[in-house]
């Protein structure tokens, strides 16, 4: 193995630039003649636009132009789309209302864009935006997803009566009802999964550049998937055909899902660049980020879990209402369906599962995937129910889980998924040992003497990564394929460029992908460059989300490396006058096994390009590409254990220990994996303890700044104990599963189970703020 | 932020004169609230008159038990003053827990009490310490100074130049921070004077800003002990209720923070 190869704790190559302020983000881009955009946004959650008067604004200093939705429509720019078709159980397609990039008749949430102002400076654009006179006639508002389905509520889109987008189901309802009727015990719960704001450190931004000379557009944007952005903007929004549109996602400062989607702003900036004849740059301020970045979660569910007399789960019945906000964002429909209900079997052998999901329009920001996307919702529901059931059945929580673990693989669940590999008991054992579970009673007694309520809780999660194979997701309604691409380009002196369709916005691809190459060819990782994020440089790819870059993106790289390796061996065999089957790659050289014959890697590369002495008929060059379409999802899993102390006088919860024992399959770089887990845990703990989006009844966002939206900080978090017990994934060449979302998926129920254990009251919703915990603790006595 | 004119005054007279000439001026003494408000375009003063560099408003003087803190003293200067720590460590600790290091090096005691944010820490200290707010025109007792949410007895153009108080026998401040902003969701400053008199001032909880709690004061005057708080009734009627804390929860926090402050004093 190379010192930089698979399994090595290599320091991140990209960190030099990030830590020294040399990153290049969209807002850092500057081009000649560039002007600045500010969007005029609705202050109302629901209103009719009677008129937009920009005459005064257009005469203000520095203003280039003010453009609105009527002009946008006149130029043929299309509506935003949702890229995953879901059918209701009655067979009807989902009821999608129009989402215009600039609202022209109706605004449906606070922050809905109605016009763009382009000016010489941001300040001048802001001044002019304030002078755009929009005459609104306010309409009634609904923000609560359960209320939105009721009688007499405001109708948000005429296409969706009673605001119901679809009423979908998965599983065998009759079998589930029979099992519940025959059960020895049924645990019932109402579960609310709180709405979250993604809060990427870098706010969204877009720079649209129209080149009239070539009739060509360039878009710099904060995207997790620039090729998808180009595809969607070309095929659906009529911005420009793909060959006339280059999308570049340079350094991107965090996404967490919120930068998967194509938002109105990048479309409008491109269009405005052509209309005004100048490059147009827009960067969101933090308030705009709170108002308009797609939010996450926001489910209200009821659950029934049935057990037989041996404490085995016989059925699970789930009814969920999911708030999708004012418009259907790009993948909003698949999050509460195929990324959620399909994971409801968790780590358990459950014979019958039925899930019913209703998705609802409300006068709130659009809701879409956020770190974990559906899987945290499933895990939270399932693991809180398991913990509650264990208490009701009088069993230790680990014991009830053990009784119900899936132990043989592959395992077909009743909700589509076919788990390929795993060892759930190994994770549980590792976590319980690391957490010193058996010592908890003594720790609790010691805390009691200090007047503190100590609690412990666990969560055994499973997730599905990779989001594939393409044919399977296509059959479920996906509008795109979910493969990945790679091109490996060996230069004439032996250095290597890898073009990947994945995108790195914090994940560390520039290091881990290079480690793959270093492992294969024995070259130092400094001689390998990972190129991503530019549709002109990189072949079509699908980007980064759903913890897919390792399992799918790296697998594509591995396939391309196979081809390069095969050709390099042919060239080397020819140079050494040996049989290619005897050629091995060791220590940066190609050798004939069992002899002292050897040619350095660089010489093989050079020979490939000089082409003076290649095997007969071989094309010159050393460059190969591959597309990898996985055969299945991957199934990372693990066990998280959280221990808390609650101050009963104030309700303050302090996490005194957090253990994560995960199964991520093979690991390329343990340090980066630990970093991903730490970040995921911070976000999951944020959801459970601190974060929550709140609208008031008029649809105003109450949590529109960090004064009211509580993000986790270093002193909210313990020093995590992170360990892995890995089973290689049989489904891909590297045996990797994915680790980006696990922390955010597994941690919330572990934490809440610990809090409810501490206070002796199960009635608590996330975030478990001091106020709520205090009130719940009071109610428990 | 809208355009504004920045002035750095070097004397109180100069500051007053600039303010008198300004169309809609605002004094700036750290700007930890004002500048973010301006950035959000929620405030648009024509002129900012910076008071932080006026020499006669700087410095912390301790003479026996008499304390004088110049209004332009930063939180960091208050937090790290050895002379102050020797007679009234409670106010040093309060200052050390305002905001973050950036805020503590910019924000000033004069700026904080002039702004009178209902969740700010200093107003509780001033009220409990029975401090005197010294301005360029007069002296105002803390009890008369804080008049409501973001409201004070200051007249147009009046400048706080210093605060004065007598260091008490015992004092302590305990705050329960808002999980998001980390401002005081409830903060209680308790003071016990040599003569046994007790003052309890509460910030972050009152719907009309900082206030004293007579019931807690009476109970603690009778029995200076954390246990004395237990049977005191804290009425939630006039307390703030918001996303983060109901009035009932704040009423509980008033008692708990008082108890802990007494224990720490």
Interface residues (C-beta under 8 A of the other chain):
Chain A: X123 X126 X127 X130 X287 X649 X650 X651 X652 X690 X694 X702 X703 X706 X707 X708 X709 X710 X711 X769 X770 X771 X774 X775
Chain B: X1 X2 X40 X41 X176 X178 X179 X180 X181 X183 X243 X244 X245 X246 X249 X252 X253 X256
